[in-house]
Amino acid sequence: MSKFRVDVNAANGQAEEVSPPGAEDAIQSGDDFVAEVATIGVVAAGVAIVEAALLPGVVIGVAAALAPKFLPKLSTRLKPLFNSTVRGAYKLSRKARSAVGEFQERVNDITAEVKAEEAAAEIEPKAAAKV
């Protein structure tokens, strides 16, 4: 099957080949991508020759140039990871609250025991002195 269709309604009576809708965009975007990668490669090579300390900036620039192409795909792949991370953090916070509550209860119990022992120690000498 040909990727071109013939326009039989041409004004001058001759059949004219017309590309299907979107075909030129696909070809042009492929050419744009190759040109963009080539330009970035030339700039990176020039930077590496002139000053190697500028390479991190070039890497950030490459990421910024390619981000619009890959960001939509990345967001769909990262959504499940984000959801599971939020769920895990929520469960961890609930367990942490429970552990802190138990710890506070134990500290309060120990404090109450110490106070009771101190009160008993004060009462014993008074009871022994009365006898």
Secondary structure, 3 states (H helix, E strand, C coil): CCCCEEECCCCCCCCEEECCCCHHHHHHHHHHHHHHHHHHHHHHHHHHHHCHHHHHHHHHHHHHHHHHHHHHHHHHHHHHHHHHHHHHHHHHHHHHHHHHHHHHHHHHHHHHHHHHHHHHHHHHHHHHHHC
